Amino acid sequence: GGYAHPVLPDHAAAAGAHAAAALFGGIGLLVIGFSGLLLPMLAVAEPPAPGAARWVIVAAVLGGVLGIVGSLTMVPEVVAVGIVAGLVAAGLHVRGMERTFAKRMRRRMGPEFRLIRLSWALLILALLTALGIAAGVLPGRLEGLVVVLALHGWLLSLLTGILQRILPFLASMHTVRACAKAAVVTRLGWAPPLRVHAVGHALALVLVVLGIMFEVPVLVQAGAGLGAVGAVAFAVFAVSVVGLTLRHARAVGPKSAPVSAGEH
């Protein structure tokens, strides 16, 4: 069978390579690309200049390749160099986005940007934790912590931060074409669930991180429970966007069909 004659010589090494390729490779590059498009739009700011992310991509690709090669060959020094390259990419990316935010036309930054900035901090923390493990400073049992910080910290915080801003925006764009009067973006979403989500998400991350660090399962379980509460709250917000959009459509009616020249 497959376990008697494994295709991969070392499953643990392959798992590390998979994490480097998926989390910090494919998804990381996707996030960098979409951030340059979506975040300036959400902040009402000029997008980065063409080629501004060139060195971010170079450092990210280099870090991903070294991380994969180092994991498969089980050479921690190569992994460590790859993580340093990833940290350079993360730092350049955050600096570029903050420069974009500094030139924004939208004066007030909404709560979604707190989640977005939290995601950046947790990305860097995930990479620093991985570097500590590769350098032998931190114990190998914290590898799961790197995944939590990257997946539930960096990526999920960024995703929910963007979604809570872009869902009402897209709903408003729908009303421009379908309704007699366009809906105001700020009226297409119920705010209280977002506050519950933000608190639940942050506390869940803290508890899960502490539970993994100190090997206390009950903290991880409590964090999972709070994370579930935050997820339900976010789902309530998403449903509220749909409900408020439909209510607006019923209130103003459909958009009138354009009158053709032959009907005059």
C-alpha positions in Angstrom: 0.0 0.0 0.0 0.8 3.7 0.0 2.2 3.6 3.5 4.4 0.6 2.9 5.9 2.2 -0.2 5.5 6.0 0.2 5.8 8.3 -2.7 7.3 11.0 -0.5 10.4 10.1 1.4 9.5 12.4 4.3 5.9 13.5 4.9 6.9 16.1 7.5 9.3 17.8 5.1 6.6 17.7 2.4 4.1 19.3 4.7 6.5 22.1 5.4 7.1 22.6 1.7 3.3 22.6 1.1 2.8 25.3 3.8 5.5 27.4 2.2 4.1 26.9 -1.3 0.4 27.4 -0.4 0.3 30.0 2.4 3.3 32.1 1.6 3.6 31.3 -2.1 0.4 31.1 -4.1 -2.0 32.7 -1.6 0.6 35.3 -0.6 1.2 36.4 -4.1 -2.5 36.5 -4.8 -3.0 38.7 -1.7 -0.2 41.1 -2.8 -1.8 41.4 -6.2 -5.4 42.0 -5.1 -4.3 44.4 -2.3 -2.8 46.7 -4.8 -6.2 46.9 -6.5 -8.7 46.6 -3.7 -7.2 48.5 -0.7 -6.7 51.8 -2.6 -10.3 51.5 -3.8 -11.6 51.0 -0.3 -9.5 53.9 1.0 -10.4 56.1 -2.0 -6.7 56.6 -2.8 -4.6 56.5 -5.9 -3.3 53.0 -6.7 0.4 52.3 -6.4 2.5 53.3 -9.4 3.1 50.6 -12.0 6.0 48.4 -11.0 5.8 49.5 -7.3 5.3 45.9 -6.2 8.2 44.6 -8.3 10.6 44.1 -5.4 7.8 42.8 -3.2 7.1 40.0 -5.7 10.8 39.3 -6.2 11.4 38.9 -2.5 8.2 36.9 -2.0 9.0 34.4 -4.9 12.6 34.0 -3.6 11.3 33.4 -0.1 8.8 30.8 -1.3 11.3 28.9 -3.5 13.9 28.8 -0.7 11.3 27.8 1.8 10.2 24.9 -0.4 13.7 23.8 -1.3 14.9 24.1 2.3 11.9 22.1 3.6 12.2 19.3 1.1 16.0 19.0 1.6 15.6 19.5 5.4 18.2 22.3 5.5 17.0 24.8 8.1 19.5 27.4 7.1 17.9 27.6 3.6 14.5 27.8 5.2 15.7 30.6 7.4 17.1 32.6 4.5 13.7 32.1 2.7 11.8 33.4 5.7 14.1 36.5 5.8 13.2 37.1 2.2 9.5 36.7 3.1 9.9 39.3 5.9 11.5 41.7 3.4 8.6 41.2 1.1 6.1 41.7 3.9 7.8 44.9 5.0 7.9 46.4 1.5 4.3 45.5 1.0 3.1 47.1 4.2 5.2 50.2 3.6 3.7 50.5 0.1 0.2 50.2 1.3 0.7 52.7 4.1 2.1 55.2 1.6 -1.1 54.7 -0.4 -3.3 55.2 2.6 -1.4 58.4 3.5 -2.6 59.9 0.2 -6.2 58.8 0.5 -9.1 61.1 -0.2 -11.3 59.4 2.3 -10.5 61.1 5.6 -12.0 58.7 8.0 -10.6 55.1 8.1 -13.3 52.7 9.1 -13.0 49.8 11.5 -12.2 47.4 8.6 -8.8 49.0 8.3 -8.0 47.9 11.9 -8.5 44.4 10.8 -6.4 44.9 7.7 -3.5 46.4 9.7 -3.9 43.6 12.2 -3.5 41.1 9.4 -0.2 42.7 8.4 1.1 42.5 11.9 0.1 38.9 12.2 1.8 38.1 8.9 5.1 39.5 10.2 4.6 37.7 13.5 4.0 34.4 11.7 7.2 34.8 9.7 9.2 35.7 12.8 7.8 32.7 14.6 8.8 30.5 11.7 12.2 32.1 11.6 12.7 31.3 15.3 11.8 27.7 14.7 14.1 27.4 11.8 17.0 29.0 13.8 16.4 26.7 16.7 15.4 29.5 19.1 11.8 28.3 19.4 10.7 24.7 19.8 9.4 22.8 16.7 6.1 22.1 18.4 5.2 25.8 17.6 4.9 25.0 13.9 1.1 24.8 14.3 1.3 28.4 15.7 2.8 29.6 12.4 -0.2 28.1 10.6 -2.7 29.7 13.0 -1.0 33.1 12.7 -0.9 33.0 9.0 -4.2 31.4 8.2 -6.6 32.6 10.9 -4.5 35.7 11.8 -3.2 37.2 8.5 -5.5 35.8 5.8 -8.8 35.7 7.7 -8.4 39.1 9.3 -7.6 40.6 5.8 -10.5 38.8 4.2 -13.1 39.8 6.7 -11.7 43.4 6.8 -12.1 43.7 3.0 -15.5 41.9 2.9 -17.1 44.2 5.4 -16.4 47.1 3.3 -16.8 45.7 -0.2 -20.1 43.8 0.3 -22.1 47.0 0.9 -20.2 48.7 -2.0 -21.1 45.9 -4.4 -24.7 45.9 -3.2 -24.8 49.7 -3.8 -23.4 49.3 -7.3 -26.2 46.7 -8.0 -28.9 49.3 -7.0 -27.4 51.8 -9.5 -28.4 49.6 -12.4 -31.5 47.9 -10.9 -33.2 50.6 -8.8 -34.8 54.0 -9.5 -32.4 55.5 -6.9 -29.0 54.2 -5.9 -28.6 53.1 -2.3 -26.1 54.8 0.0 -23.2 52.4 0.9 -23.2 53.3 4.6 -26.9 52.3 4.9 -26.4 48.8 3.4 -25.1 47.0 6.4 -25.9 46.5 10.1 -22.9 47.7 12.2 -23.4 45.9 15.6 -22.6 42.4 14.3 -19.3 43.8 13.0 -18.3 45.0 16.5 -19.2 41.5 17.9 -17.1 39.9 15.1 -14.1 42.2 15.7 -14.1 41.4 19.5 -14.7 37.7 19.0 -12.1 37.4 16.2 -9.4 39.2 18.3 -10.1 37.3 21.5 -10.2 34.0 19.6 -6.8 34.6 18.2 -5.3 35.6 21.5 -6.7 32.5 23.3 -5.7 30.1 20.5 -2.2 31.5 20.4 -1.8 31.3 24.1 -3.2 27.8 24.2 -0.7 26.6 21.6 2.2 28.3 23.2 1.6 27.0 26.7 -0.1 23.7 25.6 -3.4 24.4 27.3 -6.2 22.8 25.2 -9.0 24.5 27.1 -7.7 27.9 25.9 -7.7 26.6 22.3 -11.3 25.3 22.7 -12.4 28.6 24.3 -10.8 30.5 21.4 -12.6 28.3 18.9 -15.9 29.1 20.6 -15.3 32.8 20.4 -14.2 32.5 16.8 -17.5 30.7 16.1 -19.4 33.6 17.7 -17.5 36.1 15.6 -18.2 34.0 12.4 -21.9 33.9 13.2 -21.9 37.7 13.8 -20.2 38.2 10.4 -22.7 36.0 8.7 -25.5 38.1 10.3 -23.8 41.3 8.8 -23.7 39.7 5.4 -27.4 38.7 5.5 -28.2 42.3 6.7 -26.5 43.6 3.5 -28.8 41.5 1.4 -31.9 42.3 3.4 -31.3 46.1 3.4 -30.6 46.0 -0.3 -33.8 44.3 -1.0 -35.7 46.7 1.3 -34.2 49.6 -0.6 -35.2 48.1 -3.9 -38.8 47.6 -2.8 -38.9 51.2 -1.4 -37.7 53.0 -4.5 -38.9 50.6 -7.2 -37.2 49.4 -10.3 -35.3 51.6 -12.7 -37.4 52.9 -15.6 -36.6 51.6 -19.0 -35.0 54.2 -21.3 -37.4 55.7 -23.8 -36.4 55.0 -27.4 -36.4 57.8 -30.1 -39.3 56.2 -32.0 -41.6 56.6 -29.0 -41.5 60.4 -29.0 
